[in-house]
């Protein structure tokens, strides 16, 4: 049974997980850092919202943790680097609150355009100040979006129907799709220049941190209005306050802040700045949608091995995963085989995906290969989460090559490695869903990548194979199959023996002493 820790009270929408026989869910709402550090030791999974910080120290204390689920979009409160290094999947639910955040954004825009909050406050003070709260139509105005993901697109869709022009900046967005949706994709400076209303929907990164600052505000129209329902640290608070007080920025509407709740309330008490306490995703509908999806994500991870919505490892949908699985397993086997026969420290890995396999997203294949090879050569727990980061930490340069056509096979995965001892290569394919290693160091072989093997580099000359058979037979080990790869008689060859059981180091040592044998390795797949 998998133990899951929840750090918040609400369990609405989690029925599928709570009633699952393979899971035990325990709630410890808002634990202190000290409590959290003790609690986390005993759990396989963790589900959080924004109420706790999963720090490097917390992750370091986790002894069984394999999965962290953020029931929401942002994962700023999780140390993703520490989780990745420890092989822990970090997933979120990016789509569950999309509509809620988009609607809140529009509510803030309309509130600014029509001075609604100030007018309400005035009426509550029993004042009738109709002339004071003259508003503006948003029809015909330009909406500038920073970030054109799910939320940005939903905001655009709705405000286009209000008669607004929409321009957007997003370095990862598809220009053709944006155009078809009535959105003009342009540069960041052009968005600053054109926007009457500037709405932020980007993640917090090194590039976006402090993006709305004095220098960039100077590029904007006089009287621009700024909305932030993304991350508080994208805006430099002091620069925004100054711009609002000077009139350069007519209004701002903020739902997110650097510190929540705030320690310094300067921005909340500045006239012409509307603030709400991080309410954008706080609708009953959004919270239920998020909970339902999170339950499904957790169950799929632990019971099917399916990683969904991960922010620290590339993922594919379940249908694609099923199609890719034979290739993923083949890539893992190639890596494992290669890791057991190569020599020297690895400096470069080149992975070529040829034919049918090239049509898939290659990252899961590369991750599987790295998991296979690094698991053999490093004394670390390597999995699909940390394989790439571990390789990069060790200075291994990874290249991917896509080849649409391949002469002799319908599909082929080839791994070439450079080490300080030389270059090594292995290629594998699928024949009618059967995995095969078909080339080792450029020599043609036919090896089924499973079970016990003895890998040998030898000179192709009479007597070598017979001597090998005698040594192995004397150790009461049965040879179930053999393949020899060579280019010409008398030259270097590759011999792979399939055996019924593991051989001892003593047998390997005897084979190594056979005349003509240059390398021998015990391989278990």
Secondary structure, DSSP 8 states (H G I E B T S, - for coil): -EEEEESSS--TT-HHHHT-TTEEEEE-TT--HHHHHHHGGG-SEEEE-SSS-B-HHHHHH-SS--EEEESSS--TTB-HHHHHHTT-EEEE-SSTTHHHHHHHHHHHHHHHHTTHHHHHHHHHTT---TGGG-----TT-EEEEE--SHHHHHHHHHHHTTT-EEEEE-TTS-HHHHHHTTEEE--HHHHHHH-SEEEE-----TTTTT-BSHHHHTTS-TTEEEEE-S-GGGB-HHHHHHHHHHTSEEEEEES--SSSS-SS-TTTTSTTEEE-SS-TT--HHHHHHHHHHHHHHHHHHHHH----SBSSS----HHHHHHHHHHHHHHHHHHHHHHHH--S-EEEEEEEEEEGGGGS-SHHHHHHHHHHHHHHHSSS---TTTHHHHHHHTT-EEEEEEES--SS-SEEEEEEEEETTEEEEEEEEEETTEEEEEEETTEEEEE-SSSEEEEEEEE--TTHHHHHHHHHHHTT--EEEEEEEESSTTSEEEEEEEESS---HHHHHHHHTSTTEEEEEEEE-
